């Protein structure tokens, strides 16, 4: 198991309960939940990977378990990693899913590989 299946099930449950149309895509040894063909939220190792509004990052970084996502030494604008203490409670996980869903309509799609 490359990622936390229980966490994936919890995310699926929240998305389905909100009637969100989504697909799943294996990526980077984890799983991404795609909404409107854009990465919305995912799991990398056993942490959440959240795609959120960059302007709200300072507020989000104050929450338990949240940190800026890094790619090597480069900060990933609009992406957070959330450690398990930041989503143990269902209400915390719902907060992160909602934050990602709010940004999704504004997010740009990745370029499709041919």
FENNORHU-V353726 format. One record per residue. N is the residue number from 1. SS is DSSP state (@ for helix, = for strand, . for the rest). PSI is psi in whole degrees, -180 to 180 (* if undefined). D_FIRST is the distance of its C-alpha to the first C-alpha in Angstrom with 1 decimal. Layout:
N|SS|PSI|D_FIRST + N|SS|PSI|D_FIRST
//
This chain:
1|.|114|0.0 + 2|.|-17|3.8 + 3|.|167|5.6 + 4|.|104|7.2 + 5|@|-35|7.6 + 6|@|-43|10.9 + 7|@|-42|12.1 + 8|@|-42|11.7 + 9|@|-38|13.7 + 10|@|-42|16.2 + 11|@|-45|16.8 + 12|@|-46|17.3 + 13|@|-45|19.7 + 14|@|-47|21.7 + 15|@|-44|22.0 + 16|@|-39|23.1 + 17|@|-23|25.5 + 18|.|5|27.1 + 19|.|38|27.4 + 20|.|130|25.7 + 21|.|124|25.1 + 22|.|161|21.8 + 23|=|165|19.5 + 24|=|143|15.9 + 25|=|125|15.2 + 26|=|131|12.2 + 27|=|140|13.4 + 28|.|36|13.1 + 29|.|9|9.3 + 30|=|-151|9.3 + 31|=|140|11.2 + 32|=|143|14.9 + 33|=|115|17.2 + 34|=|130|20.4 + 35|=|126|23.8 + 36|.|40|26.9 + 37|.|24|24.9 + 38|=|142|24.2 + 39|=|126|21.1 + 40|=|-54|21.6 + 41|=|156|18.6 + 42|=|-179|15.0 + 43|=|126|12.0 + 44|=|122|11.5 + 45|.|-124|9.4 + 46|.|31|10.2 + 47|=|156|13.6 + 48|=|145|15.6 + 49|=|112|17.2 + 50|=|134|20.5 + 51|=|111|23.2 + 52|.|171|26.4 + 53|.|123|30.1 + 54|@|-33|31.1 + 55|@|-19|34.3 + 56|@|2|32.6 + 57|@|-44|30.4 + 58|@|-41|32.8 + 59|@|-44|32.5 + 60|@|-36|28.7 + 61|@|-15|28.4 + 62|.|-14|30.4 + 63|.|150|27.7 + 64|.|131|25.6 + 65|.|-5|22.5 + 66|=|139|23.5 + 67|=|156|24.0 + 68|=|134|24.9 + 69|=|136|22.2 + 70|=|146|23.2 + 71|=|98|22.9 + 72|.|-121|24.2 + 73|.|5|27.4 + 74|=|131|27.9 + 75|=|137|27.4 + 76|=|108|25.8 + 77|=|125|28.4 + 78|=|7|27.2 + 79|=|136|23.6 + 80|=|150|22.3 + 81|=|139|19.3 + 82|=|119|19.1 + 83|.|161|17.9 + 84|@|-30|16.7 + 85|@|-14|20.4 + 86|@|-5|21.4 + 87|.|16|19.6 + 88|.|-46|19.4 + 89|.|142|22.4 + 90|@|-38|22.3 + 91|@|-35|25.4 + 92|@|-43|23.8 + 93|@|-41|20.9 + 94|@|-37|23.6 + 95|@|-48|25.6 + 96|@|-40|23.1 + 97|@|-44|22.4 + 98|@|-43|26.2 + 99|@|-41|26.8 + 100|@|-41|24.6 + 101|@|-35|26.3 + 102|@|-36|29.7 + 103|@|-26|29.2 + 104|@|-44|27.7 + 105|.|-23|31.1 + 106|.|-18|32.3 + 107|.|148|29.4 + 108|.|145|30.1 + 109|.|150|28.1 + 110|.|154|26.6 + 111|.|133|28.7 + 112|.|136|27.6 + 113|.|140|27.1 + 114|.|*|29.6
//
